[in-house]
């Protein structure tokens, strides 16, 4: 069971210390220096040893093959690490450096949440490299990639582009080859950084050529608070396994879910004809098939990550922006994001691919709109499409939205899946009247 939103956004005082920069472990405070968000990806390139020149990327990848000898044969051969060892802070100085705002600004003078998703993705990878750093090697022999965005919960609705933002995070749980990362975002109000969101990402470690799994350092909790975080990570892993096992792609809906779908079906029968084939919408309702939006992206080298695949943060931003537009078009007012849930990175996206995004409202309740965005990719040479990601976003509209009704069995499964994701959301967020957000 997920923690309440208030608890999700409560600071762990033992791990989170005041600061406005990136702190690389607590044990060497004299070596600390301030990093800004725009330096994070540069730091990642330095750790991996890749070139910023697209034409040289093949040479850089060849050089990484030499790092195979630094890979551990087992997890027992790696030194254990503490949560403090991977803890870092990064400043996004929107207030003190106004020239940075253009990239993050919406037309409503709020912050683009899609850009925040990009920053969280880069930061999560850097945190894992802090946990797994090898002092004997100049470059890391590991290729660390995002496997899953488990959950992002918003603690605050209104984000100002005129105040500094701080990100912090650390590794909170470790398996054999995977790591859970807890990250938080704060915005400066007066002299204090106040919580904005809490995020949980799952990263996986692969070998230096990104071809197979690699072992990561074990994690040792040092306090009751850290033991609770680690225990929560174990529970999260179990919940993900259970959620996958009970997926509607694998198992039939529960009895309660089947009743829900049947009642919705009965509500759409035309009372004049009393026929299963004649269906009409109830008042203030929309067919699911009429809530779709689609987009296409050409994946250029500019959007590549340090391993010369398309940056996961870019994929999340594009999916979020399409999802936001879908919720806006459906609800008739500007929505804001409440939660991001269960984004699974199933397949990497190669540079040069065609990226097809399809967004659809799959569940609504009161002011809430649950949006599912499906991502698939095709190469320029092949017409075969393959799913790469499925994104789940929960939005809240300024006014009550229509009910959405499935017409087919497939849409009914999408409806139930959307309802499951909606019900997994933490405590509902109250809408603030002074807020409106664009992507």
N, C-alpha and C positions, 0 to 999 in steps of 0.2 A: 504493500500500500504506500502511495506517495505521501510525502510529508506535506503539511499545510503550507500555503504560500508564505505565511508569516514566518514560519520556521525555516523555510527555504531561503529566506532573505535575511536571516539573523547571522551576524558575523561570528565566526569562531575566533574569539579574542586571542587564543593562544597561537593561532596561525596567521591571522591578519594583523599586521602592524601598520601604523601610520606611515605614509610615504607617498611621493608623487614621482614614481619612476619604477624601473624594473630592478627587483632585488634578487640577486642570484645566490640563494642560500643564506641562512642567517649566520653561519659560522665564521664568515670573513667579512664583517661589516666595513672594514677599511677598503675593500676592493669593490664596494658597491658603486654603481654609477647610474645615472638617470637615462632610461631608454624611452623614446617616444614610439607611438604605435607604428609610424611609418618606417621605423628601423627594424621592426620585428621580422619582416620577410627578408631584409638584408642579413640579419643575424642567422636566419635559417639557411640562407645560401652559403654563408660562411661555414656553418656547422657541417653541411652536406658536401660543400666544395664544388658547387655547380657554377656554371658561367651564366652571366646575364645576357650573353649573345646567343641568339637562337641557332646560328650557324655552327657554334662550337659545342652544342649540347651533346652530340654523339661522342666527342672526345672526352668530355667531362664524365659521361657515363662509363666509358671504357676505363678511366682512371679509378672509378669507384670499385671496380672488380678487385683491385689490389687490397681492398679493405676486408676481404672475406676472412683473412687470417685472424682478425680481431674479434670475430663472432664467437660467442660462447657455445660450447658443446652441450651444456645443460644449464638450467637456472641456478643450480647449486654452485656453479663455478663463478657466479657474479656476486659482487659485494652487495649486501642489503643497503637500502636507502631509507631515509626518513621522509615524512611529508614535508618537513621544513626544507629539505634539500632541493625540492622541485618548486617551492613557492616563489612566485615572481609577481611583480606589479609593473604595469605599463600605463603611461599617461597619454591621453589624447587631449592635447591642450587647445580645445576649441575656444576657450575664453581668453587665454593669454596669447594665442597665436591666431588671430581672426582669419588669416589667409588660408587656413586649413578648412574653413567652414564650407566652402563651395562644394566640395566632394560629398559632404554629409547633409547638405541643406535640402529641405523640401520647399515647395512653393508656399506652403502654409507656415513656414518659418519653424519647422520642427526637424527632428533628426531622422534620416532615412534608416529604418530598421534593417534593410537589406545590407547596408554597409556595416552595421554592427555584426551581422552574421558572418561577414567576411573576416572581420577582426577577430571574432571569437574562434573561428576555425584556425587561423594562423597562430593565435596565442596558445590554443590547445596543443598543437604540434610542438611548439617551442617548449612548453612545460614538460612534455614527455622527453624531449631531448635533454632537459635539465636533469631528469630522473635517471636517464640511461647513459649519461656522458662517460666517455672512456678517456681517462687522463693520459694514457699512453699513446693515443692516436690524435693527430691534429684534427682530423675529420671523423665524424661519427660513422661507424660501419653499418648503422641501422637505417632503414627507410621507414619512417613513421608516417602513417596515413590515417585519415579519419574513417572509422568504420561505421559509426552510428552517432547521431545526435539523439540522445535518450530523452532529454526534456529541457525546455527553456521556459521558465515561469517569470512573468512580469510582476514586479513589486510596485511599480509606479507607472502611471499612464503617460504623463507629460514629460517630455525630454526637451530641454532648451539647447539650442545650438550656440548659445553665448556663455556657457559655463564649462569648465574643464570636466573631463570624464576620466575615471580611473578604472582599470581592469586589474583583477587579481585572480590567482588560481594556483592549484597544486594537484598532484596525483593523489587520489583518495583511495584507490583500490588497484591491485595488480593481480593478474592471472599469470599463466606461463608466458604468453606472447601478447597479451592485451593489457591496457591500462584504462582505468576510469579517471577522468579529469573533472574536478569541480572548479567552476569559474564564477566570479561575481563581477558585476558592473555597478559603479557608483557615479553619482554626479555631484559636483560641488554646489552647495547651497550655503551661502555665508562663508564660514570657516570650516565647514564640516562636509565630508563626503557621505551622501545618503544612498542607501541601496536602491538599485533600479531593477536588476534582474539576477536570477540565479540559473546557471546552466550546467548540465551534465553531458559530457561527451565521452565516447569510448573510442580509443585509438588502438591500432594494432601495429606491431613491429614486424618488419620483414627484412630480408637480407639486404646487402649493399646494392644489389641489382634489382631489388623490389620484385623478386621472383618466387620467394618462399618465406615461410614464417621464421622468426628469430626470437630467441629468448630475451627477456627483460629482467632487470634487477628486482629481487623481491622487496616488499615494502614492510617496514616494521613500525606499527603504531607505538607512540610513546606516552600517551595519556588516555584517560577515559573518553575524552572527546574524539580523539583520533581513532580509538577502538570502535566507537559508535559509527564514525564515518566509514571505516573499513567494513564493519558489519552491514551497513546500509548498502555498500557496494556489492557484497555477496547477495543480499536480498534483491538488489536490482538485477543482477545476473540471473537469478532464479526466476524473477518475474518475466524477464525477457524470454527465457526458455519456455515458460508456461504460455506466454502470450503467443509465441510462434507456434507452439504445439496445438493451440486451440484456434488458430487462424481459420477464417471462413474458407480459405483456399484448401484447407486440409480436413476440416470437420464441419458437420452440419450445424446450423444455428441451434441455440438452446430452445427449450420448450417455450420459455417466456418470449424469446426473440421471434420464434415462429408465430406466436399469437399476435405480437405487435404488427408483423408484416400482414397477417391475414386481416386484422382489423383495419389497417390502412387500405388494403385492397377493397374491403367491403364498403369503406367510406367513399370510394371512387365509382361505385356502380351507379348507373343511371336508374333512378327509381321509376322512370316512365316505361322502361323496356324490360326490366328485371332480367338482364342478360349479362353473362360473364364477359362478353366481348364489347359491350357498350359501356364506356367509362367516361366519367366527367370529373373535373376537379372540384373539391369542396371550396367554399369561400376563402379568400386570402391564402391561396395555395398556388404552387408552381410545379410543373413537371421537372424532374431532375435533368432530363435531357435538354431542357431549355436554359440551363444555368451554366453552360460550358463556355470557356474561352481557350484559345490556342495561340501558341507563338512558336517561332523558329529562330534559332541562333546558329550562326556560323562560328565555329570554335577556332579563333585565331591564336597565334603564338603569344600574343600579349596577355592572354588569360591563363597561361600555363603555370603550374606549380613548380616546386624545386625539382620534381622528378619528371618534368616535361609532359605531364598529363594536365588536363584542364583542372584548375584550382577548384576544390570543393566549395569554398566560400562563394565563388562566382556562381556556381550552380545553385547554391542556396539563395543567393540574392535574386537571381532571375526567377526562380520558382516562387519566392516570396512576393516579388513584385507582380507576377501574374496572378497569384492567389489573392493579393490585396485588390487588384483590379476586378477580379471575379466577385469578391465580397462587396466591393463598392457598387458594381453594376447591379448585383442582386438586391442589395438592401436599400439602394437609392440614397445613401448617405455615406459619409466618410467613416470607414471602420478603423479600429485600431487592434493590434495584435494582443492577444491575451496569453497564448501559449503556443509553443512549437513542440511537436511530439513525434518521436519515433521516426527519424529520418535515417533510412538504411542506405548506405552506399554499396550497391550490389555489384557494380561494374565500373571500372575507370573509363573516363571519356578522353579519347585521344585527340590531340591537336589536329585540326582539319576536319573533324567530324561535323555532321549536321545534327543539332540537338533539337528535338521536338518536345515541346512542353504542352500538356493538356490539363486544364484546371476545371474543377467541377464542384459545385456546392453539393454535399452529400448528407448533411444533417443541419437542422435549425431548431432553435428553441428560444423563445422570447426575443432577446436582442442578439443572441449568439448565432454565428455562422461558422460551421465546420467546413473547411475547404480541403480537398485532396488534389494534389498536383502530381501528375504522372510524367516521368521523364524517360524518353527513349532516344537512342542514338543510331545513326546510320552513317557509314563511311561514304565518301564521295564516289567511290568505285562500286559500292554495293548498295542495293535497295533494301536489304534485310534490316529490320528494326529490332533492337534489343533494349529491354528495360534496364536503366541504370539506377534510378532512384524513384522512391515514392515519398512525397512530402505531406505532412499533416499540419495544418495551421488552424488555430481557433481565433476568430475575430469577434469583436463586439461592435455593433452598430449603434448609432445615436438614437435610433428608434426601433420599435419592434418590427421584425422582418417576417415575410410570409413563410408558411410551412412549405417544405419541399417533399414531393411525393414520388416514389419510384413507380415506373410503369412496367418494367420487366423484372425477371428473377435476378439477373445480373445487377441491375440497379438496386434491387432490394438488399443484395449482399453489400454493396457499397454503402447503402444507408446504415445498415447494422454496424459495419466497420467504422463508419464515421461516428455513430452513436457511442461505440466502445471508446474511441479516442476522446470524445468529448467528456464522457463520464470519468476518464482517467485524469482530467484536469483538476488542479488544486482548487482551493476556495475561489469562487467566482469573483471577478474584479468589479468594483463599482465604477460606473462611468462618471468622469468628471466633465462638467459642463463647459469648462474652458479649454477643452482639448479637441483637436482634430489632427489626424495624421495621414500623410501620404507615404508611398513607399520610398 
